[in-house]
Amino acid sequence: MKKSLYAALAAVMLSSAPALAAETFYFDPTHTSVTWHAGHFGFSTPSGKFASVNGSVTLDEQAPANSSVEVTIDTAVMVTGVEKFDAHLKSADFFNVEKFPTATFKSTKVTLTGKDTAKVEGTLTLLDVAKPVVLDVRLNKTGENPFTQKKQVGFTATTVIKRSDFGIVYALPNVPDDVKIDIEAEAALK
């Protein structure tokens, strides 16, 4: 009788305890960027930065595999530091920003690979072509931002894509197909 009473009390206490829910964090555009690196005839590896990145990450700390991310990148807000090069990259030869002003990424699966690392699978849509991409992600930090006093998370992610998969074939094979992407992101609760 005593055991069943304790079991009933424990069940009531557990059922009334608040469940820890997933939290949605919104990217801080000031501290979030996507940088690409692409070879140039084997002589160098120029890079450019997409500086307008918006979206959210839903983080489930109790069940990280249930986490997700959605991102929109304004492809017209790209800089290399060389205006002429920027203009060429924004043309129909590459990103065709007049016709396709955004790229998107939406995760489909999160697989933990370590205490603070994961493989995040998802769909990258660029130039209206959707392809699967896998990001290697590291959770840098979760905590309170000292300025805003809001809970915040920071991530670093990398991947390599083939630009030809998205129809960007200008100067192939002299300009290599592989493009390395580095992502630095901070996101905060609203």
C-alpha positions, 0 to 999 in steps of 0.5 A, spaced: 500 500 500 505 504 501 509 503 495 503 504 491 501 511 495 509 513 493 508 511 486 501 515 485 505 521 489 511 521 484 506 520 478 502 527 480 509 531 482 512 529 475 506 530 471 505 537 475 512 539 473 513 544 468 516 540 461 522 544 458 520 546 452 524 547 445 526 555 445 526 559 438 532 564 437 532 569 432 538 570 428 542 577 430 544 580 423 549 584 426 553 578 428 551 573 423 554 572 416 555 566 411 562 567 408 564 563 402 571 561 399 572 559 392 578 557 388 580 562 382 584 558 377 589 555 382 592 561 384 588 563 390 582 562 394 577 569 394 572 569 399 565 573 399 560 575 405 553 574 405 552 580 410 544 579 411 542 573 414 535 572 417 531 566 420 531 562 427 533 556 430 529 552 435 533 549 440 531 543 444 536 542 449 533 536 452 532 532 445 537 536 441 535 531 435 528 535 435 532 542 434 531 545 427 533 551 423 530 556 418 535 561 414 534 566 409 540 570 405 539 576 401 544 574 396 544 582 393 548 583 400 554 580 398 561 583 399 568 581 397 571 588 398 572 589 390 566 593 387 567 590 380 568 583 382 561 584 387 557 586 380 560 580 376 558 575 382 551 578 382 550 578 375 547 572 371 553 569 371 553 567 378 548 569 383 543 572 378 540 577 384 535 580 380 531 574 378 533 570 385 534 575 391 534 570 396 537 563 398 534 559 403 536 553 408 531 549 412 533 543 416 530 536 416 535 532 421 539 534 426 544 528 429 549 529 435 556 528 433 559 530 440 557 534 446 557 540 442 557 538 435 552 536 430 551 534 423 545 538 421 542 536 414 537 540 410 535 543 403 539 549 400 535 553 395 539 557 391 537 560 384 531 556 385 534 549 385 533 545 392 539 540 394 540 537 400 546 540 404 549 537 410 552 542 415 558 541 421 555 545 426 558 547 433 555 550 439 559 555 441 555 558 447 549 558 450 548 564 456 545 570 457 548 576 453 551 581 458 548 587 454 541 585 452 540 580 458 536 575 453 538 568 453 543 567 447 546 562 443 552 562 438 554 557 433 559 555 428 558 551 421 561 549 415 560 545 409 562 544 402 557 545 396 558 544 388 556 550 385 554 546 379 549 543 383 545 550 383 546 551 375 552 556 377 557 553 371 561 560 369 568 558 368 568 551 369 573 547 370 578 553 370 574 556 376 573 550 381 566 547 382 567 546 390 565 552 394 567 552 402 562 555 406 563 558 413 557 560 418 558 564 424 551 565 427 548 568 434 541 568 435 537 570 441 530 569 444 525 575 443 
